[in-house]
Amino acid sequence: MVHRVSHLFWEVVPVEEAATGCYRCSHCRSVFHINLRSVCPAYGCPGRLEPLDVRAPGWVQNHYRHLYQHMQTIPFSAQEHTAQWTSSEASKVQERFIQGEINALSCSTTFELGVDVGELQAVLMRNVPPTTANYVQRAGRAGRRTDSAAFALTYAQRRSHDLTHYARPERIVAGKIRPPSVVVSNEKIVRRHMHSVLFAAFFRHAYWEEGRSFRSVGDFFKPDDGITPGPELLREYAARHPTDVLAALQRVVPAPLHAELDIEGWGWLNRLWQGGPRRPSTRYPSWTPPPAR
């Protein structure tokens, strides 16, 4: 059976130092207001408590003592901000943060995107970001307003990446940012462009020649009874080897991929119909699609 004292019964108040006295450990240098046989209350500390001169400048001008006694306390309200939220819920969280109802956000890496949550005063990162670009995106979220000061704190975990940048922080803070790049000869990207060219030409053909307009996925795959489905019309259109589609593909597809994708022989259609291998299927050597199942 585990019991926990409710936090509602606790209250933090300044201690009357003149009446109780202060003690400092000779080993860990921690300060306490209770002395029981001079034993340091810190776990495992071998030090002994010694009387502390509360009139000494080092104690009177102690920064943290001043904060605890004079700093104005405010309520602390934290909320998650991740990609798991729906758009409406994420907007509500952002609005509550902007209005001050929430003053701390626990965010995933999606926060690197251009999400506007108003003024950020501080950013705390639980590990060292993978690249300088990631660091700049995260740390740069604080202090965007001209009337605010930015504070960024990064915790380095005990792993090689974090410890490397902890030893030489200038690498992550002032490192070089590689500009974004796209490999135009990437086959996956090229195939998507090829399919989009075919679909765009087919939709124009279906509208002008067949009088068909697909306003939804249902209209394309499962139209009303007696109407030919869109996939069948697409197969019939591709079987004609449209010259405008071939000319567009020859223009937009990088030349080194023409033979590999079999642009001129329309062998690239095999993978569109059946999701097969990269090379033209040996079962259906030509561009003609297999019988419908």
Stockholm file with secondary structure:
# STOCKHOLM 1.0

chainA/1-293         MVHRVSHLFWEVVPVEEAATGCYRCSHCRSVFHINLRSVCPAYGCPGRLEPLDVRAPGWVQNHYRHLYQHMQTIPFSAQEHTAQWTSSEASKVQERFIQGEINALSCSTTFELGVDVGELQAVLMRNVPPTTANYVQRAGRAGRRTDSAAFALTYAQRRSHDLTHYARPERIVAGKIRPPSVVVSNEKIVRRHMHSVLFAAFFRHAYWEEGRSFRSVGDFFKPDDGITPGPELLREYAARHPTDVLAALQRVVPAPLHAELDIEGWGWLNRLWQGGPRRPSTRYPSWTPPPAR
#=GR chainA/1-293 SS CCCCCCGGGCCCCCCCHHHHCEEEETTTCCEESCCSTTBCCSTTCCCBEEEECTTSHHHHTCHHHHHHHHCCCCCCCEEEECTTSCHHHHHHHHHHHHHTSCCEEEECGGGGSCCCCSCCCEEEESSCCSSHHHHHHHHTTTTCSTTCCCEEEECCCSSHHHHHHHHSTHHHHSCCCCCCCCCTTCHHHHHHHHHHHHHHHHHHHIIIIICCCCCSHHHHHSCSTTSCCHHHHHHHHHTTCCHHHHHHHHHHSCGGGHHHHTTTTTTTHHHHHHCCCSSCCSSSCSSCCCCCC
#=GC SS_cons         CCCCCCGGGCCCCCCCHHHHCEEEETTTCCEESCCSTTBCCSTTCCCBEEEECTTSHHHHTCHHHHHHHHCCCCCCCEEEECTTSCHHHHHHHHHHHHHTSCCEEEECGGGGSCCCCSCCCEEEESSCCSSHHHHHHHHTTTTCSTTCCCEEEECCCSSHHHHHHHHSTHHHHSCCCCCCCCCTTCHHHHHHHHHHHHHHHHHHHIIIIICCCCCSHHHHHSCSTTSCCHHHHHHHHHTTCCHHHHHHHHHHSCGGGHHHHTTTTTTTHHHHHHCCCSSCCSSSCSSCCCCCC
//
